[in-house]
Amino acid sequence: MLKKSFLKRKRPMNRIGETTLEIDLSALEHNFDHFKSRLDPQTKFLAVVKAFAYGSDMMSIAKKLEALNVDYFAVAYVKEGVLLRDAGIETPILVLHPQVTNFSELIDRNLEPSLYSRRILREFLNVTKEKTRHRYPVHLKFNTGLNRLGFWENDVDHVSKALEGRDELEIVSVFSHLAASEDENERAFSLQQIDTFKKISTALTQKLGHRPVRHILNTSGIVNYPEAQFEMVRSGIGLYGYGNHHVIDETLKPVATLKTVISQMHKIEPEESVGYNRAFKSDGYRVTATLPIGHADGIGRRYGQGKTHVFVKGEKALIIGNVCMDMIMIDVTDIDCEEGDEVIIFGGKHSAEEFAASANTISYEILTAISQRVKRLIIP
């Protein structure tokens, strides 16, 4: 059956032209200032910019934070730190999960490793000795209950003995990671972690003869356990506008807004299907819109089948059928829109946390999943 075209336009288009992730640096500054205001004046601030700065734009984010006088950066892997150094970042960079094979490059780029096991400590001592380095800055990670990375509490003696009489390394910080700092039901466990960390850092200080900078608080820790800020805190997701609680979210501004555009619209008749495997079948006359974004861009298949919505002209439009690699289809039957109009996936007042929750996941995952092929637009 011949169907009516949507080419005729009666009003100007609100268009961005292509799928775009807007990065608002003024929102980043707002969030940074918010968390700084929660700290004692002397407490240092470490900004976590791993995973392309939580899926945004690592270089732009880091340059903005460096201009705001952040004290430290943290990345997951050496190659992330290398990218920052190549971009001209001079602020100290902690590498949270370095691998032995990257130690030489790490040292050449003046990156600072987290030493988290006996093997990693031994191997890094060997490399610094080979390179005749002295007092190279390193950080000791201790496991207090997350059971992911870190020395155990009873490794304090081993670490101190391994360093005895050696001048290759300088322990600049000791740290741990809270497992459930956002969960009020796990408050007793978090307090136990903090107490264990205090014991570890005290014992280590006695063995080393000096006290390294201590840090255990992440974003939710800054909010819920301010008494444990020690000499430094770390923030990742909070800097990007999400505080793991709706009350905190209201004080923050999302840095990233994911937008796309309506490529084409279709009038669908009763019993017609949309997309792969005919996953959506119309129960009546519907209007659908196809968007140039899909699971290759970070919008996984879990967001399809009517579970999640996007926003067209401020109105909700359900994602229907299966998400394709490069496209999704939405139901715009009751929305006054046209081809070329802008669509907001998340950002601003449309929270990435809410978008993620509709598919039973979290803001961290959707933010870091946005593909590098999506255009980034930096808003000063």
C-alpha positions in Angstrom: 0.0 0.0 0.0 1.3 3.5 -0.9 1.9 5.5 2.3 2.0 9.2 2.8 5.4 10.9 2.9 6.6 13.0 5.8 8.7 15.3 3.6 6.5 18.3 3.7 7.3 20.7 6.5 5.2 23.5 7.9 7.6 24.9 10.5 11.4 25.3 11.1 13.2 22.2 12.3 15.0 22.0 15.7 18.0 20.0 14.4 21.4 19.0 15.6 22.1 17.1 12.4 23.6 13.9 13.9 23.9 11.9 17.1 25.8 14.1 19.5 27.0 13.9 23.1 27.1 17.4 24.6 29.7 17.9 27.3 28.8 20.9 29.6 32.0 22.1 31.3 30.1 24.6 33.4 28.1 21.7 34.9 31.4 20.0 35.7 32.6 23.1 37.5 29.3 23.3 39.5 29.7 19.6 40.6 33.3 20.1 41.5 32.5 23.1 43.6 29.6 21.3 45.3 31.8 18.4 46.5 34.7 20.7 47.4 32.2 22.7 49.6 31.6 19.5 51.6 35.2 19.1 52.5 37.6 20.7 55.0 39.7 23.4 53.3 42.9 21.4 53.6 41.4 18.1 52.2 42.8 17.2 48.8 40.6 16.3 45.9 41.2 13.4 43.4 39.1 13.4 40.3 38.5 10.0 38.6 38.6 10.4 34.8 39.0 6.8 33.8 36.9 5.3 30.9 37.1 8.5 28.8 35.9 10.5 31.9 32.9 8.2 32.4 32.1 8.2 28.7 32.4 11.9 28.1 35.6 13.4 26.9 38.7 12.8 29.0 40.9 15.5 27.7 38.4 18.3 27.9 37.3 17.2 31.4 40.9 16.9 32.7 41.9 20.3 31.3 38.9 21.9 32.9 39.6 20.3 36.2 43.3 21.1 36.1 42.3 24.8 35.5 40.2 24.4 38.7 43.3 23.3 40.6 42.3 19.7 41.2 45.0 17.9 43.2 45.1 14.5 41.5 43.7 12.5 38.7 43.0 8.8 38.7 42.7 6.5 35.7 42.3 2.7 35.5 45.0 1.8 33.0 48.4 3.2 31.9 47.2 3.9 28.4 44.6 6.3 29.8 47.3 8.2 31.7 49.5 8.3 28.6 46.6 10.0 26.7 46.4 12.6 29.4 50.1 13.3 29.4 50.1 13.6 25.6 47.3 16.1 25.9 49.6 18.2 28.2 48.1 17.4 31.6 50.7 18.0 34.3 48.7 17.2 37.4 49.7 13.9 39.2 48.0 10.9 37.8 47.3 7.8 39.9 46.9 4.6 37.8 44.5 2.4 39.8 45.0 -1.0 38.0 48.4 -1.0 36.3 49.9 -4.2 34.8 53.5 -5.3 34.9 53.9 -5.1 31.2 53.2 -1.4 31.2 55.5 -0.4 34.1 58.3 1.0 31.9 55.9 3.2 30.0 54.3 4.3 33.2 57.6 5.5 34.6 58.6 7.2 31.3 55.3 9.2 31.5 55.6 10.1 35.2 52.5 8.2 36.1 52.0 6.9 39.7 51.0 3.3 40.2 48.7 1.7 42.7 50.6 -1.2 44.2 48.0 -3.7 45.3 49.7 -7.1 45.7 53.0 -8.7 46.6 53.7 -9.5 43.0 53.0 -6.0 41.8 55.2 -4.5 44.5 58.1 -6.9 43.7 57.9 -6.3 40.0 57.7 -2.5 40.3 60.7 -2.5 42.7 62.6 -4.4 40.0 61.7 -2.0 37.3 62.6 1.1 39.3 65.9 -0.5 40.2 66.7 -1.2 36.6 65.8 2.3 35.6 67.9 3.7 38.6 64.9 5.6 39.9 64.9 7.0 43.4 61.9 7.9 45.5 59.5 7.2 42.7 55.9 8.1 43.9 53.6 5.1 44.4 50.3 4.4 46.2 49.5 1.4 48.3 46.0 -0.1 47.9 44.6 -2.2 50.8 41.6 -4.4 50.7 39.1 -3.7 53.5 36.1 -5.6 52.3 35.5 -5.0 48.6 37.6 -8.0 47.8 38.6 -6.8 44.4 42.2 -5.5 44.6 44.5 -4.7 47.5 47.0 -5.9 50.1 45.5 -7.6 53.1 45.7 -6.0 56.6 48.3 -8.6 57.6 50.5 -7.5 54.6 51.7 -4.4 56.4 54.8 -6.1 57.7 55.6 -7.6 54.3 55.3 -4.3 52.6 57.5 -2.5 55.2 60.1 -5.2 55.1 60.2 -5.2 51.3 60.9 -1.4 51.4 63.4 -1.5 54.2 66.7 -0.2 53.1 65.4 0.6 49.6 65.1 4.1 48.2 63.5 3.3 44.8 60.0 4.2 46.0 58.2 6.9 48.0 54.9 5.9 49.4 52.8 9.1 48.8 49.4 7.6 49.7 47.7 4.6 51.2 44.0 4.0 50.2 41.1 1.6 50.1 37.7 1.5 48.6 34.3 1.4 50.2 32.0 -1.4 49.0 28.6 0.1 49.7 28.9 3.7 50.7 25.6 4.7 49.1 23.6 2.0 50.9 22.3 3.1 54.3 21.5 -0.6 55.0 25.2 -1.3 54.8 26.3 1.5 57.1 27.7 -0.9 59.7 29.9 -2.6 57.1 31.1 0.8 55.7 32.1 1.9 59.2 33.9 -1.4 59.8 35.8 -0.7 56.5 36.8 2.8 57.7 37.9 1.4 61.1 40.0 -1.3 59.4 41.6 1.3 57.1 42.5 3.5 60.1 44.2 0.5 61.8 46.1 -0.3 58.5 47.2 3.3 57.9 48.3 3.7 61.5 50.4 0.5 61.4 51.9 1.4 58.1 52.8 4.9 59.3 54.6 3.4 62.3 56.6 1.1 60.0 57.5 3.7 57.4 58.3 6.4 59.8 56.1 8.9 58.0 52.4 9.2 57.3 51.3 9.0 53.6 48.2 10.8 52.4 45.1 8.6 53.3 42.0 8.3 51.2 39.0 5.9 51.3 36.0 8.0 50.4 34.3 7.9 46.9 31.4 10.1 45.8 28.9 8.6 48.1 31.4 8.4 50.9 32.0 12.1 50.7 28.3 12.6 51.2 27.6 9.9 53.9 30.9 9.7 55.8 32.5 13.1 55.9 34.3 12.3 59.2 36.5 9.9 57.2 37.8 12.3 54.6 41.3 12.0 56.0 43.8 13.9 53.8 42.1 13.3 50.4 38.9 12.1 48.8 38.1 10.7 45.4 35.1 11.5 43.2 34.1 9.9 39.9 30.4 9.7 39.1 29.6 12.7 41.2 31.7 15.0 39.1 29.5 14.0 36.1 26.3 14.8 37.8 25.1 11.7 39.6 25.3 11.1 43.4 23.7 7.6 43.7 20.7 9.2 45.5 17.9 11.4 44.1 18.4 14.0 46.9 22.1 14.4 45.9 21.3 14.3 42.2 19.1 17.4 42.7 22.1 19.4 43.8 24.2 18.3 40.8 24.1 19.0 37.1 24.6 16.3 34.5 27.6 17.0 32.4 26.6 14.8 29.4 23.5 15.1 27.3 23.0 12.5 24.6 21.0 13.8 21.6 20.0 12.4 18.2 17.7 13.2 15.4 14.7 11.7 13.6 15.9 10.3 10.4 12.6 9.0 9.0 9.0 8.5 10.1 6.6 5.7 9.1 2.8 5.3 9.4 2.2 1.8 10.6 -1.1 -0.1 10.1 -2.7 -2.6 12.4 -0.7 -5.9 12.7 2.3 -4.5 10.9 5.7 -5.1 12.5 8.7 -3.0 13.2 12.4 -4.1 13.2 14.3 -7.3 13.5 12.4 -10.5 14.3 9.1 -8.5 14.0 9.6 -7.8 17.8 7.0 -5.0 17.7 3.6 -5.6 16.2 1.2 -2.7 16.0 -2.2 -3.0 17.7 -3.5 -0.1 15.6 -2.5 2.8 13.4 0.8 4.1 14.8 3.5 6.5 13.7 7.1 5.5 14.3 10.4 7.4 14.0 13.8 5.9 13.3 16.8 7.4 15.1 20.5 7.1 14.0 21.8 5.4 17.2 21.9 1.8 18.3 23.7 -0.8 20.3 27.0 0.0 18.6 26.7 3.4 20.1 26.0 2.2 23.6 22.2 1.8 23.6 22.0 -1.9 24.2 19.2 -4.3 23.3 18.0 -4.3 26.9 16.6 -0.8 26.2 14.2 -2.0 23.5 10.8 -3.7 23.6 9.0 -0.7 25.2 11.1 -0.8 28.4 12.7 2.7 27.9 11.7 6.0 26.5 13.4 9.0 25.0 12.1 12.6 24.7 10.8 14.3 21.6 9.5 17.9 22.1 9.7 17.2 25.8 7.3 14.2 25.5 8.1 10.6 26.2 8.5 8.3 23.2 8.9 4.5 23.9 11.7 2.6 22.2 9.8 -0.2 20.3 11.0 -3.5 18.9 14.6 -4.6 19.1 17.4 -2.1 19.2 19.5 -2.4 16.0 23.2 -1.9 15.7 22.9 1.6 14.3 19.2 2.5 14.8 16.4 2.5 17.2 12.7 3.0 16.5 10.4 5.0 18.7 6.6 5.4 18.9 5.7 9.1 18.2 2.0 8.6 17.4 0.8 11.2 19.8 3.7 13.6 19.4 3.7 16.6 17.0 7.1 16.0 15.4 8.8 15.8 12.0 11.8 14.3 10.3 14.9 16.2 11.4 13.6 17.0 14.9 15.9 16.6 17.9 15.5 13.7 20.3 17.0 13.6 23.8 18.1 10.2 25.0 19.3 11.5 28.4 20.7 14.6 30.0 19.7 17.8 31.7 16.4 17.2 33.5 16.1 13.7 31.8 18.4 11.7 34.1 20.7 9.0 32.8 20.0 7.3 36.1 16.3 7.0 35.2 17.1 5.9 31.7 19.4 3.2 33.0 17.0 2.1 35.7 14.3 1.3 33.1 16.6 -1.5 31.9 17.6 -2.6 35.4 21.1 -1.1 35.2 22.9 2.0 36.6 24.0 5.4 35.3 27.7 4.3 35.3 27.0 1.7 32.7 25.0 3.8 30.2 27.4 6.8 30.5 30.6 4.7 29.9 29.0 2.7 27.1 28.6 5.6 24.8 30.7 4.8 21.7 33.6 6.9 20.7 32.1 7.1 17.2 29.4 9.4 18.7 30.3 13.0 18.1 31.4 15.0 21.2 30.4 18.7 21.4 32.2 20.6 24.2 30.2 23.4 25.8 32.5 25.8 27.7 
